[in-house]
């Protein structure tokens, strides 16, 4: 599984572009039907030990709700106890997540691109 890296341009500045994942899920969601998926595992790009992906990048053709290690639901009332689901997450660290739950209020397609980045990577300086 490839690491999540930001490519550098010819001047060695961050370009903002990332490499394409080699593990991508394409999920067809039917309105109101929850689906769940195990976070994939695989060897690191350097041939290291088997580990679970620790980053996921989402894309979609419509609105969807996501739960990480908990069920997803389309809200029909206020959820103010902290147990709500995320609407259209983008880039998420999923270090301790084993299952991702998805649901949508209308039919759509969701993509999940997974990456495995070494634990000692510095995110911000």
Order of alpha helices (4+ residues) and beta strands (2+ residues): beta-beta-beta-beta-beta-beta-beta-beta-beta-beta-beta-beta
